[in-house]
Amino acid sequence: MPTVLRSHGYQFYFYSHEPNEPPHVHVDKGGASAKFWLMPVALAKNMGYTAVELRQIHRIAEAHQTQLLEKWNEYFDQ
């Protein structure tokens, strides 16, 4: 479960056993969790975040989309 980004208290990471899914990140903070697709950046699953928090996470993921995709491709060797 490599962490690829920390921003505004959010931890962005991959699960190592999901290489057959499209590029995505999981995001945790304070007991809440979400999954965001990276191409394009879009919410896939939410477990506990408010709409305001989801918009903030979406903005962060968009701002770091290139970096997150590079990390995904490096990790899963695509």
Sequence and secondary structure as in RCSB ss.txt:
>XXXX:A:sequence
MPTVLRSHGYQFYFYSHEPNEPPHVHVDKGGASAKFWLMPVALAKNMGYTAVELRQIHRIAEAHQTQLLEKWNEY
FDQ
>XXXX:A:secstr
  EEEEETTEEEE  TT TTS SEEEEEETTEEEEEEETTEEEEEEES  HHHHHHHHHHHHHTHHHHHHHHHHH
HT 
